[in-house]
Amino acid sequence: MADTTTGQSPGAVRTSEIQDAYMAMTRTKRMYGGIMLVIFIALMVSGFMLADSRNAGGFWDGILNVFNFPGEVVKEASEKLTLLPALMVKFFPSLIETINIAAASTLVGGLIAIVLSLLSTRGLARYPRLIGLFRRMMDIMRAVPEIVIALVLIFVLGGGPVPAMIAIAFHTAGALGKLFSEVNENASLKPLEGLESTGATWAQRMMLGVVPQVAPNWLSYALLRFEINIRASAILGFVGSGGIGYDLKNAFSWGQGRYDEVAAIFILLFLTIVFFDQLSSHYRNKLVGKV
Amino acid sequence: MTATADTMPVTDLKQAATALIARKRLVAFAAPAVILAYFVYLFFAFDIPGLVDRARMDNAAILVADSYSYKTHVTRDNRSGGLVFAIEGENKGTYPEGLAPEFVTRTGEEAVSIALKAGESAEIDGATLRYTRPDYGTVTVTVDGRDILLDTPDGQVPDWISASSSRVNITGAGGRAAVTRARTEVFRYSLGWELFWFTLDSPFYGKGLGELAGLALSGERVVPEKSNVAAMVHDFWNNPMWRHKDVIWAIFETVLMAFLGTMGAALVALPLAFLAARNFTRLMSIRFAVRRFFDFVRGVDGLIWTIILSRAFGPGPMTGALAILITDTGSFGKMFSEALENVDDKQIEGVASTGAKPMQRYRFGVIPQVTPVFLSQILYYLESNTRSATVIGAITGGGIGLLLTQAIITQKDWEEVSYYIVLVILMVIAMDWFSGWLRGRLIGRNEAH
């Protein structure tokens, strides 16, 4: 390597120039990388310290107590081990309600998302001028956290599964709408032209021309969303609408003496989430093939 | 077509095609039918008929009206006397002595006349309230010891007045009044979010934009200790009604939770993902253990982690950040290890052929391939976790989620609720935009989607 730079031929001079330029570029790149790293570490450390100082209990005290509560739950549950199956049966209806909330909101949200996505895809839209409007609409629907709508609706409609369902469906419509419209963009327009030549209306063109092309991908996204929505519906139960989350909150705020119930709900929730996680990933792989 | 027809008897082909079409037709009708049946089941499972009874549309009306308007209470204490004017009836919104809203005219020591909207007016004169509607006349309500006397022009009680021996409510088109033995109150609704910028005790209250700009530029100090701009910022920042300082801190805490949680999860998941990837860990048992760990952490779910952690760490942003960190360690671990299994071996072989050691092979053969995938996943989660942090904050008690639940539970500050909702949406959109921008900068716009 070294002897090529000492050579006097013009080619060697060029090589050394290129080498110098390359090394300079690498150095700047490394420097930028180093600066980014330093900024990132500084952000993480200061963020950690700030969060620690604004937390009620400090990090270092808390980390020693992390296993206290699970320990208590496990201890009490193991003492009443024989009662657990009965408790699981007792809470099963609420679990069904939680799953129903997730399924209904995925269905409703998915149907709205289909319409919104078709209206906001270039080439398919019914009103091409309004594409931007529908996209912004989906952006806002996506940005609203479920809990905001759920809490407001609980005030108006009272507790129960409906506020949670509407809240999750609203968010789902925005989130799925965006993914669906990305799928739609890859759909071939030829079947549409064929259908248009026969005088098909917009709805017919979409039903017969687009939906068969994109349905597997839509379904795959909807399944993934269903899994996410089960988690969301359990959380919303905790803040006041029905389902297993509500039972968990009751058992949890009762405290010691009802930790067997807490344990039963934990187990039910865990099994449900793992079950639907596996189910949805199995069918997603079948639908779109292993990525 | 002809090629298959040659190898297959025509009748079989026809049968197969008919069967296929029949099956497709069945699916086309069955799928909507199943969905419909499910909705019918839900209709009863969710008790929709009962919901119609339970729904409190009056609550909805209050909520909507309150979110864009405010009411000023004019209150006369019927036991000890004295008149008070307060915005939303709150202590912090009470007009100081000698100051009154512009629609109130003092007519005596214990007497005011209040101009309401829609041509209506009310007069409080000691223990007597006179409420005048242009198309009806004047209703007089008098508190006399233990009795409340109602006097209407025609002697009848119209449907917009509800009267009992202990309380009279008048709901007009431009205002409301309530009389009890303890106090006489008149409410006047006005548009807008009053006191959003400055509260009544601030010297800048009620000044227009031009006036404020003039004050900001002039050297004459309204508050002796501070320059005008500093005093304005101070009064706005410490506004006791809207609590801008706390709200901004809460938003910041929420973003902080999302940031610490996401980045922490990525840092923890990265080394573990190598252990879970088939092409990097030959030992089946380690791979299996790490993968089950990811599945477990994901399966336990953010809700349960949040509950467990809030017991140990108490309410605050640290708890939320750790809950996000733990849950997402599972998700990141799974996705990272899948990405690592899909790396192209050719690049690694190329690096290895130059005599690179294992660490160098990872550094130059693997990392450049997976960085864009990892970064885009992390940034996507950063945005989605901002939303999760709002929810987790509501459960553990930290950030904007806490403020939101508190404001909703009190059931009266709906203008604050709508303010928080707007801020939350803006926060999420800003994070969405920011993560998209960062992704564009770091891995190029073409790969961002």
Interface residues (C-beta under 8 A of the other chain):
Chain A: F40 L43 M44 G47 F48 L50 A51 D52 R54 N55 A56 G57 G58 F59 G62 I63 N65 V66 N68 F69 P70 E97 N100 A103 A104 L107 D139 I140 R142 A143 V144 P145 E146 I147 V148 L151 V152 F155 V156 L157 G158 G160 P161 V162 M165 E182 R231 A234 I235 F238 V239 G245 L248 F252 F266 L269 F270 I273 V274 D277 V291
Chain B: I35 Y38 F39 L42 A45 F46 D47 I48 L51 R54 A55 R56 M57 N59 A60 L63 E253 L256 M257 F259 L260 M263 G264 D295 R298 G299 V300 D301 G302 L303 I304 I307 I308 L309 R311 A312 F313 G314 P315 G316 P317 M318 T319 A321 E338 N342 R387 T390 V391 A394 I395 G398 G401 L404 T405 I408 Q411 V417 I421 V424 I425 V428 I429 D432 H449
